């Protein structure tokens, strides 16, 4: 799943557009989002340090 799709699903939950997502799926989406954001930030730091 892409980062954009993950963001859209999490936003749908926040806006009550997806009222009852399965808890396990919601946790997985949040984990993927945080890991991906960390990877992206890490790449930026590596590029600026190099």
N, C-alpha and C positions, 0 to 999 in steps of 0.2 A: 504494500500500500504506500502511496506517495505521501510526503509530508503535507501537501495541500489537501488531500482527501482526509487525512487525519485531522487537520485543523478545522475543516468544514464539519466533520462529525462532532467534534468537541464543541464547536460553536453552536451547532444545532441543539446540543444538550443544554448549554448555557441559556439559550433563548427559548427553552421549553418547546422546541419544534420536534424533539425526539424525547418524549416524555419518560419512557421507562426502558432505557437501554439495559441489557444484561450487565450486572455489576462486573463480571469477569472481563467482558468486552471493553467496558469503559476503563477499567484498570489497565488493560493491555494497550488501549489507544493512548492513554496518558503516558505510559512507559515508553512506547514507541516515539511519541512526540518529544519527550524530555531527552531521550537518548539521541535522537536525530538532531535536535537543537544543540546538544552538547558536542556532537561530532562536527557540526557546521562551525560552531564557535571555535572549536579546537583547530580546525583547518585555517581559520582566519588568524589565529594566534601563531600557528606554525609559519604561515606566509609572511607575517610581519616580523618574525624573529629571524627569518632566513636571510 
